[in-house]
């Protein structure tokens, strides 16, 4: 599945199905109420691998967004001004708008928890290493999410990664 609590509640998840054709066909109607779309990814483990690829983009996007807010904060830029510009610009998405709103309000209520994002980042970096690929961006993200957990935000939403970025800035 791709999506968090909000998309699940709205029936807007994206299912990534893997397995035999028969198994995928049997599963599709079961998932239909929760999903806007089901995508056939092929044989096992292609669904999981595709999910990890999607999470590379998600984790990098949200971490970059959090860094944007930490940068703006450090330079005295009004977070609502940044929110207005980002929400209207070409990089805006449902995810960026939701996380931008959380960052502006300092809302750490969970949609995707730090501990879960960290677990996914570890799965991604491990899978990258096993395949002989480098994943420098996700390595840094993994470190930031681990630090966010250490700071006591493990149960907070992934947008709370801004706390680890702030912590690094305060230490320098």
WOJOTA-V708902 format. One record per backbone hydrogen bond with DSSP energy under -1.0 kcal/mol. CO is the residue of the C=O (numbers start at 1). NH is the residue of the N-H. If there is no record, write none. Layout:
((CO:NH) (CO:NH))
//
This chain:
((2:14) (4:8) (5:9) (6:10) (7:12) (8:11) (13:36) (13:37) (14:2) (15:39) (17:41) (20:24) (21:25) (22:26) (23:27) (24:28) (27:31) (28:32) (31:34) (31:35) (34:13) (37:15) (39:17) (42:19) (43:46) (45:49) (46:50) (47:51) (48:52) (49:53) (50:54) (51:55) (52:56) (53:57) (54:58) (55:59) (56:60) (57:61) (58:62) (59:63) (60:64) (61:65) (62:66) (63:67) (64:68) (65:69) (66:70) (67:71) (68:72) (69:73) (70:74) (71:75) (72:77) (73:76) (78:82) (79:83) (80:84) (81:85) (82:86) (83:87) (89:92) (93:97) (94:98) (95:99) (96:100) (97:101) (98:102) (99:103) (100:104) (101:105) (102:106) (102:107) (108:157) (112:158) (113:117) (114:118) (115:119) (116:120) (117:121) (118:122) (119:123) (120:124) (121:125) (122:126) (123:127) (124:128) (125:129) (126:130) (127:131) (128:133) (129:132) (135:139) (136:140) (137:141) (138:142) (139:143) (140:144) (141:145) (142:146) (143:147) (144:148) (145:149) (146:150) (147:151) (148:153) (149:152) (153:156) (154:115) (156:114) (157:160) (158:161) (159:162) (160:163) (161:165) (162:166) (163:167) (164:168) (165:169) (166:170) (167:171))
//
